[in-house]
Amino acid sequence: MTNEQVFELAEKIGFQDDFGRWNFTNDNLLDFVFMVEETEREACALICDEVANKHHKQHYPDLESVADECAGTIRARGEK
């Protein structure tokens, strides 16, 4: 994730104090962490999807299935 993406998520959950520091309640901090994790997992899975689509077009079905499996496994990590 880029710093900009992290700050966008922080704006949804936390607040800045008078000194520009980000603050979160205990529950909000966990929500922020979970949002960052989910966003990063999805970004990784999308890269696998792109690889799968690229190799599918180039007729490498074995590589496509591996990339699809990787994308599914990355997404499933959030369900544990």
C-alpha positions as a printed Julia matrix, in Angstrom:
80×3 Matrix{Float64}:
   0.0     0.0     0.0
   1.09    3.53   -0.58
   1.27    6.06    2.24
  -1.64    7.89    0.63
  -3.81    4.76    0.76
  -2.94    4.21    4.43
  -3.86    7.79    5.28
  -7.13    7.49    3.37
  -8.04    4.49    5.52
  -6.91    6.32    8.67
  -9.26    9.19    7.83
 -12.18    6.75    7.73
 -11.46    5.29   11.17
  -9.35    7.69   13.24
  -8.9    11.38   13.82
  -6.01   13.81   13.95
  -5.25   15.78   17.09
  -4.15   19.42   17.18
  -0.56   18.35   16.49
  -1.43   16.32   13.38
  -0.97   12.93   15.05
  -3.39   10.15   14.2
  -5.48    8.86   17.09
  -7.68    5.8    17.36
  -9.79    4.29   20.09
  -8.85    0.7    20.97
 -11.67   -0.7    18.84
 -10.99    1.71   16.0
  -7.32    0.82   15.95
  -8.17   -2.84   15.38
 -10.65   -1.84   12.67
  -7.92    0.2    11.0
  -5.46   -2.7    11.15
  -8.04   -5.1     9.7
  -8.85   -2.65    6.89
  -5.15   -2.3     6.01
  -4.73   -6.09    6.02
  -7.8    -6.63    3.86
  -6.78   -3.94    1.38
  -3.27   -5.34    1.06
  -4.53   -8.94    0.65
  -6.89   -7.85   -2.11
  -4.09   -5.93   -3.87
  -1.91   -9.06   -3.81
  -4.78  -11.25   -5.04
  -5.46   -8.82   -7.91
  -1.84   -9.2    -9.01
  -2.36  -12.97   -9.11
  -5.55  -12.43  -11.14
  -3.6   -10.29  -13.6
  -0.97  -13.01  -13.94
  -3.67  -15.62  -14.46
  -5.35  -13.55  -17.17
  -2.04  -12.84  -18.9
  -1.04  -16.49  -18.99
  -4.52  -17.6   -20.01
  -4.23  -15.38  -23.07
  -0.83  -16.87  -23.8
  -2.19  -20.43  -23.48
  -0.31  -21.52  -20.36
  -3.15  -23.19  -18.45
  -0.93  -24.6   -15.7
   0.37  -21.17  -14.77
  -3.15  -19.77  -14.89
  -4.42  -22.35  -12.41
  -1.49  -21.67  -10.07
  -2.13  -17.91  -10.19
  -5.86  -18.49   -9.59
  -5.08  -20.73   -6.64
  -2.69  -18.12   -5.21
  -5.33  -15.4    -5.52
  -7.91  -17.58   -3.78
  -5.49  -18.52   -1.02
  -4.55  -14.88   -0.38
  -8.21  -13.85   -0.21
  -9.02  -16.77    2.11
  -6.44  -15.62    4.67
  -8.92  -13.01    5.83
 -11.49  -15.68    6.65
  -9.41  -17.38    9.34
